[in-house]
Amino acid sequence: MPYPQAPWTLQGYAIVTGHVINIDRVRHLIPSELEIISVFPGKTVGGVYLSYYGSGSVLEYSELIVIPAAVGYQGKIGGWVSHIYVDNPDSVAGGREVWGLPKELAEFTWERGERVTVRQGNRTLCSLNYNQQTFAWRQWLGGSSFSAKDANLLNFSAELESRIGFIGSKLEVPAESPFSEIGLGQPFLTVRCEEMSLRVRAPEVVGQRAVEYSFR
């Protein structure tokens, strides 16, 4: 299946939520080689990233990324991606074959810039109600994420330039959702990114897993 080679340059908009998460609830989702970063006793931080990439992107698609924890490995810090969904099969193939990400297909419904719902067939994965921005500023941000492919631990970086602003939101994750066990709860902050340009770089192998990690 055809897909662009890394890096991928994507343009559109996104909503990002931040959550405090119980480490005990997510330890089993994360390779044992990665250290979960604790921000309070027994707590880490994670988030949900919902985006739409449109005209000017190497591929046009919507995306849902779930990060259950901030992790560290050999001096590198980033997020671990446990669940990721898109609505473009070329993005699924590229995500799995280039970055080792467990991408799956899902359907996205964006409603009047106020709500987004993600479903797989009759099952709702999550929905997010969010406010319009009242104040925003242009910002450059960079970060990294970890993934695994075969026995390799991977790390890849991304750079984002966007008009960003803090907004209010309400996240709903029904019990039927594959990531309901994470216990995301309500966000402690939500950021809306408009006029966004995102560049996701090719991964590098940073280590080996004692047990091969795979996903279906």
C-alpha positions, 0 to 999 in steps of 0.5 A: 500500500503506498504511503509517503516516506518520512518525514511527514509534513501535515497541516491542519488543526488539533485539540490536545488534552492533558490528564493525570493518570494512575501509573498502576492502571497503565503499567501493563500497556508500556514496555518494561524497558521504559521508565514511567515518569512520576509527577506525583506519587503513583501518578504520571501524565498523559493525553489525547490528541485529536487532529485533522490534516487537510490541504498541504499535507502529505496525506489528508486524514483525521487522527486520534492518539492516546498517550497513557504515560510520559516515559524515559529511556537512556536520557530521552523523554517522551510519550508512549503511544498505546492507541492510535486511530486514523481514517486513511488506510495509507496512514495506517500502513505508514504508521505501522511500517515506518514508526511501529505505531499500532494504527487502526482505522476509525470514523471521525465526525467533526461537528461545527468546530465544537465536538468530535466523535470517533467510532469503529463501526457501532462502537464509540471510542471517545467524544470530545466537546470543546470551546472556541479559542478566545485568545491565541498566539503563534508558538513553536513546540517540539517533542518526541514519542516512543514506539516499538517495532519487532524487538526494537524500541524506537524514538521519533521527534516532531516539531509543530508551529501553530496558533495555540490557545487554552480552551475548555473541554469535556472528554467522554470515553465509554466503557466499550472503548479499548482505552477506557481502562486507562481512566483518563478522566477529565482534562486538567488542560486543553490546548487548541491548535489552529493553522498548524504545521506539523513535521514528524521525523523518521524514527531511530532505534534506541534499544532492544526489547527483551520480549518482542512487542507486536500488535494486531 
